[in-house]
Amino acid sequence: MTISGLDLSSLSDGVAVLYYKDIVVNATLFTNGLTVQIGN
């Protein structure tokens, strides 16, 4: 699952903002772990 093109500055009218996103996954689907990537 990806959130492509997420522009946080458009959501908050600023660049340095906190953004929280809850993600619920079925752990049995991941055998090699879960990777979270921030940035390009």
Secondary structure by P-SEA (a helix, b strand, c coil): cccccccccccccccbbbbbbbbbbcccccccbbbbbccc
